[in-house]
Amino acid sequence: MVHFSAYQPQIEPKAQYCTEIPDVGDTFLVVDLVDPSLRTLPVGVKIIRGVNEDEQDETQTVAYWKPMSHPDGVVRGEAKLDKGLYKLIITAEGLSPSAYLLRVQQVDYSKLGRSALGPLALLLVLGIVGYELSKSGRFRNWWAARRRS
């Protein structure tokens, strides 16, 4: 088991990010080897531009840290990331690789849609209530009396 964090101290000194990295530029990447057995195995990290790219395509490799053992349980490195999608692949010798999808300075439309859902539902309810009121005889009489005075 591993835990991944990214830092951009030039943007926000104390902020820690996971897969949503807010800005382009130098990014410090840290993989904590939570499982103690991983600390004795050679662990390497590779960052590839794009999500569906061939992992063997060296032209899409942004950063590569050779597999080595990390007795302190921390794999750390730095990469210069441009706007786009990346795949971070963590490989431990003898185990299947783990991958994280990194979004650098990207709009997450699903999060945007979820945040707009509440106000849209409120507008819908207000529209239905307004429509039903406009059909009401009491409301029409009240409105007509108000317009005459």
Secondary structure, 3 states (H helix, E strand, C coil): CEEEEEECCCCCCCCCECCEECCCEEEEEEEEECCHHHHHCCEEEEEEECCCCCCCCHHHEEEEEEEECCCCCEEEEEEEECCEEEEEEEEECCCCCEEEEEEECCCCHHHHHHHHHHHHHHHHHHHHHHHHHHHCHHHHHHHHHHHHC
